[in-house]
Protein backbone atom coordinates (compact mmCIF):
# COMPACT_ATOMS: atom_id res chain seq x y z
CA UNK A 1 0.00 0.00 0.00
CA UNK A 2 2.70 2.46 1.02
CA UNK A 3 6.05 2.28 -0.77
CA UNK A 4 8.12 3.91 1.94
CA UNK A 5 8.75 1.91 5.09
CA UNK A 6 9.13 5.10 7.13
CA UNK A 7 5.84 6.47 5.86
CA UNK A 8 4.06 3.17 6.57
CA UNK A 9 5.49 3.13 10.09
CA UNK A 10 4.46 6.75 10.66
CA UNK A 11 0.91 5.97 9.55
CA UNK A 12 0.82 2.93 11.83
CA UNK A 13 1.96 5.03 14.80
CA UNK A 14 -0.76 7.60 14.13
CA UNK A 15 -3.37 4.84 13.81
CA UNK A 16 -2.31 3.36 17.16
CA UNK A 17 -2.44 6.80 18.80
CA UNK A 18 -5.96 7.28 17.46
CA UNK A 19 -7.14 3.85 18.64
CA UNK A 20 -5.33 3.85 22.00
CA UNK A 21 -8.33 5.10 23.97
CA UNK A 22 -10.48 2.27 22.56
CA UNK A 23 -8.57 -0.28 24.61
CA UNK A 24 -8.16 -0.67 28.34
CA UNK A 25 -11.06 1.08 30.01
CA UNK A 26 -13.10 1.19 26.77
CA UNK A 27 -14.39 4.66 27.71
CA UNK A 28 -14.23 5.80 24.12
CA UNK A 29 -16.12 2.77 22.81
CA UNK A 30 -18.78 3.20 25.50
CA UNK A 31 -19.10 6.88 24.59
CA UNK A 32 -19.57 5.87 20.96
CA UNK A 33 -22.38 3.49 21.95
CA UNK A 34 -24.08 6.24 23.92
CA UNK A 35 -23.67 8.81 21.16
CA UNK A 36 -24.85 6.38 18.47
CA UNK A 37 -27.93 5.62 20.58
CA UNK A 38 -28.74 9.35 20.81
CA UNK A 39 -28.03 9.88 17.11
CA UNK A 40 -30.26 7.00 16.07
CA UNK A 41 -33.05 8.25 18.33
CA UNK A 42 -32.96 11.63 16.59
CA UNK A 43 -32.35 10.47 13.02
CA UNK A 44 -34.36 7.23 12.80
CA UNK A 45 -36.82 6.92 15.64
CA UNK A 46 -38.53 3.85 14.14
CA UNK A 47 -35.29 1.87 14.10
CA UNK A 48 -34.46 3.16 17.57
CA UNK A 49 -37.87 1.92 18.79
CA UNK A 50 -37.16 -1.56 17.41
CA UNK A 51 -33.81 -1.59 19.22
CA UNK A 52 -35.57 -0.57 22.45
CA UNK A 53 -38.21 -3.27 21.96
CA UNK A 54 -35.51 -5.89 21.34
CA UNK A 55 -33.33 -4.55 24.18
CA UNK A 56 -30.31 -3.81 22.01
CA UNK A 57 -29.86 -0.14 22.84
CA UNK A 58 -26.51 -1.06 24.39
CA UNK A 59 -25.23 -1.37 20.78
CA UNK A 60 -22.75 -4.12 21.65
CA UNK A 61 -23.22 -5.56 18.18
CA UNK A 62 -21.25 -2.52 16.95
CA UNK A 63 -18.32 -3.06 19.33
CA UNK A 64 -15.88 -4.13 16.65
CA UNK A 65 -16.88 -1.18 14.46
CA UNK A 66 -15.61 1.31 16.99
CA UNK A 67 -12.79 -0.74 18.48
CA UNK A 68 -10.69 -0.77 15.31
CA UNK A 69 -12.34 1.81 13.04
CA UNK A 70 -14.44 -0.59 10.95
CA UNK A 71 -11.43 -2.76 10.06
CA UNK A 72 -13.51 -5.88 9.53
CA UNK A 73 -16.40 -4.23 7.75
CA UNK A 74 -14.70 -3.26 4.52
CA UNK A 75 -12.50 -5.06 2.01
CA UNK A 76 -8.71 -4.65 1.95
CA UNK A 77 -8.13 -5.59 -1.66
CA UNK A 78 -9.35 -2.53 -3.52
CA UNK A 79 -9.65 1.23 -3.32
CA UNK A 80 -13.29 0.91 -2.23
CA UNK A 81 -12.40 -0.53 1.14
CA UNK A 82 -11.11 -0.03 4.60
CA UNK A 83 -8.23 2.23 3.60
CA UNK A 84 -10.67 4.71 2.07
CA UNK A 85 -12.70 4.59 5.30
CA UNK A 86 -9.60 5.20 7.41
CA UNK A 87 -8.44 8.09 5.23
CA UNK A 88 -11.90 9.62 5.50
CA UNK A 89 -11.98 9.22 9.28
CA UNK A 90 -8.58 10.85 9.61
CA UNK A 91 -9.52 13.77 7.36
CA UNK A 92 -13.08 14.15 8.70
CA UNK A 93 -11.90 15.05 12.18
CA UNK A 94 -10.54 18.28 10.69
CA UNK A 95 -13.17 18.95 8.02
CA UNK A 96 -16.53 17.54 9.13
CA UNK A 97 -16.59 16.10 12.63
CA UNK A 98 -14.19 14.51 15.07
CA UNK A 99 -17.01 11.99 15.63
CA UNK A 100 -17.54 10.99 12.00
CA UNK A 101 -17.28 7.32 13.02
CA UNK A 102 -20.77 7.73 14.47
CA UNK A 103 -22.15 8.71 11.08
CA UNK A 104 -20.42 5.74 9.45
CA UNK A 105 -22.02 3.44 12.04
CA UNK A 106 -25.39 5.10 11.49
CA UNK A 107 -24.94 4.77 7.72
CA UNK A 108 -24.33 1.03 8.12
CA UNK A 109 -27.54 0.73 10.12
CA UNK A 110 -29.51 2.89 7.68
CA UNK A 111 -28.14 0.95 4.71
CA UNK A 112 -29.70 -2.24 6.08
CA UNK A 113 -32.58 -0.51 7.85
CA UNK A 114 -35.39 -2.28 6.00
CA UNK A 115 -33.81 -5.72 6.48
CA UNK A 116 -33.36 -5.05 10.20
CA UNK A 117 -36.94 -3.81 10.55
CA UNK A 118 -38.51 -6.56 8.41
CA UNK A 119 -36.73 -9.30 10.35
CA UNK A 120 -37.18 -7.50 13.68
CA UNK A 121 -33.59 -8.36 14.50
CA UNK A 122 -32.54 -8.84 18.09
CA UNK A 123 -28.96 -8.73 19.40
CA UNK A 124 -28.01 -12.21 18.16
CA UNK A 125 -29.50 -11.61 14.74
CA UNK A 126 -27.70 -8.27 14.41
CA UNK A 127 -24.36 -9.82 15.37
CA UNK A 128 -24.89 -12.71 12.94
CA UNK A 129 -26.03 -10.41 10.14
CA UNK A 130 -23.11 -7.99 10.42
CA UNK A 131 -20.62 -10.87 10.83
CA UNK A 132 -21.92 -12.34 7.57
CA UNK A 133 -21.63 -8.93 5.91
CA UNK A 134 -17.96 -8.46 6.90
CA UNK A 135 -15.89 -7.01 4.06
CA UNK A 136 -18.97 -6.88 1.82
CA UNK A 137 -20.05 -3.27 2.34
CA UNK A 138 -19.30 -0.65 -0.28
CA UNK A 139 -17.10 1.90 1.43
CA UNK A 140 -17.99 4.62 -1.08
CA UNK A 141 -21.72 4.03 -0.64
CA UNK A 142 -21.51 3.97 3.17
CA UNK A 143 -19.25 7.04 3.29
CA UNK A 144 -21.57 8.97 0.99
CA UNK A 145 -24.53 8.02 3.19
CA UNK A 146 -22.54 9.01 6.32
CA UNK A 147 -21.71 12.39 4.78
CA UNK A 148 -25.38 13.02 3.93
CA UNK A 149 -26.43 12.03 7.45
CA UNK A 150 -23.88 14.42 8.97
CA UNK A 151 -25.04 17.24 6.69
CA UNK A 152 -28.67 16.46 7.48
CA UNK A 153 -28.05 16.67 11.22
CA UNK A 154 -26.00 19.85 10.78
CA UNK A 155 -28.82 21.46 8.76
CA UNK A 156 -31.44 20.41 11.30
CA UNK A 157 -29.39 21.88 14.15
CA UNK A 158 -28.76 25.13 12.27
CA UNK A 159 -32.45 25.59 11.50
CA UNK A 160 -33.42 25.45 15.18
C-alpha positions in Angstrom: 0.0 0.0 0.0 2.7 2.5 1.0 6.1 2.3 -0.8 8.1 3.9 1.9 8.8 1.9 5.1 9.1 5.1 7.1 5.8 6.5 5.9 4.1 3.2 6.6 5.5 3.1 10.1 4.5 6.8 10.7 0.9 6.0 9.5 0.8 2.9 11.8 2.0 5.0 14.8 -0.8 7.6 14.1 -3.4 4.8 13.8 -2.3 3.4 17.2 -2.4 6.8 18.8 -6.0 7.3 17.5 -7.1 3.9 18.6 -5.3 3.9 22.0 -8.3 5.1 24.0 -10.5 2.3 22.6 -8.6 -0.3 24.6 -8.2 -0.7 28.3 -11.1 1.1 30.0 -13.1 1.2 26.8 -14.4 4.7 27.7 -14.2 5.8 24.1 -16.1 2.8 22.8 -18.8 3.2 25.5 -19.1 6.9 24.6 -19.6 5.9 21.0 -22.4 3.5 22.0 -24.1 6.2 23.9 -23.7 8.8 21.2 -24.8 6.4 18.5 -27.9 5.6 20.6 -28.7 9.3 20.8 -28.0 9.9 17.1 -30.3 7.0 16.1 -33.0 8.2 18.3 -33.0 11.6 16.6 -32.4 10.5 13.0 -34.4 7.2 12.8 -36.8 6.9 15.6 -38.5 3.9 14.1 -35.3 1.9 14.1 -34.5 3.2 17.6 -37.9 1.9 18.8 -37.2 -1.6 17.4 -33.8 -1.6 19.2 -35.6 -0.6 22.5 -38.2 -3.3 22.0 -35.5 -5.9 21.3 -33.3 -4.6 24.2 -30.3 -3.8 22.0 -29.9 -0.1 22.8 -26.5 -1.1 24.4 -25.2 -1.4 20.8 -22.7 -4.1 21.7 -23.2 -5.6 18.2 -21.3 -2.5 16.9 -18.3 -3.1 19.3 -15.9 -4.1 16.6 -16.9 -1.2 14.5 -15.6 1.3 17.0 -12.8 -0.7 18.5 -10.7 -0.8 15.3 -12.3 1.8 13.0 -14.4 -0.6 10.9 -11.4 -2.8 10.1 -13.5 -5.9 9.5 -16.4 -4.2 7.8 -14.7 -3.3 4.5 -12.5 -5.1 2.0 -8.7 -4.6 2.0 -8.1 -5.6 -1.7 -9.4 -2.5 -3.5 -9.7 1.2 -3.3 -13.3 0.9 -2.2 -12.4 -0.5 1.1 -11.1 0.0 4.6 -8.2 2.2 3.6 -10.7 4.7 2.1 -12.7 4.6 5.3 -9.6 5.2 7.4 -8.4 8.1 5.2 -11.9 9.6 5.5 -12.0 9.2 9.3 -8.6 10.9 9.6 -9.5 13.8 7.4 -13.1 14.1 8.7 -11.9 15.0 12.2 -10.5 18.3 10.7 -13.2 19.0 8.0 -16.5 17.5 9.1 -16.6 16.1 12.6 -14.2 14.5 15.1 -17.0 12.0 15.6 -17.5 11.0 12.0 -17.3 7.3 13.0 -20.8 7.7 14.5 -22.1 8.7 11.1 -20.4 5.7 9.4 -22.0 3.4 12.0 -25.4 5.1 11.5 -24.9 4.8 7.7 -24.3 1.0 8.1 -27.5 0.7 10.1 -29.5 2.9 7.7 -28.1 0.9 4.7 -29.7 -2.2 6.1 -32.6 -0.5 7.8 -35.4 -2.3 6.0 -33.8 -5.7 6.5 -33.4 -5.0 10.2 -36.9 -3.8 10.6 -38.5 -6.6 8.4 -36.7 -9.3 10.3 -37.2 -7.5 13.7 -33.6 -8.4 14.5 -32.5 -8.8 18.1 -29.0 -8.7 19.4 -28.0 -12.2 18.2 -29.5 -11.6 14.7 -27.7 -8.3 14.4 -24.4 -9.8 15.4 -24.9 -12.7 12.9 -26.0 -10.4 10.1 -23.1 -8.0 10.4 -20.6 -10.9 10.8 -21.9 -12.3 7.6 -21.6 -8.9 5.9 -18.0 -8.5 6.9 -15.9 -7.0 4.1 -19.0 -6.9 1.8 -20.1 -3.3 2.3 -19.3 -0.7 -0.3 -17.1 1.9 1.4 -18.0 4.6 -1.1 -21.7 4.0 -0.6 -21.5 4.0 3.2 -19.3 7.0 3.3 -21.6 9.0 1.0 -24.5 8.0 3.2 -22.5 9.0 6.3 -21.7 12.4 4.8 -25.4 13.0 3.9 -26.4 12.0 7.5 -23.9 14.4 9.0 -25.0 17.2 6.7 -28.7 16.5 7.5 -28.1 16.7 11.2 -26.0 19.9 10.8 -28.8 21.5 8.8 -31.4 20.4 11.3 -29.4 21.9 14.2 -28.8 25.1 12.3 -32.4 25.6 11.5 -33.4 25.5 15.2 
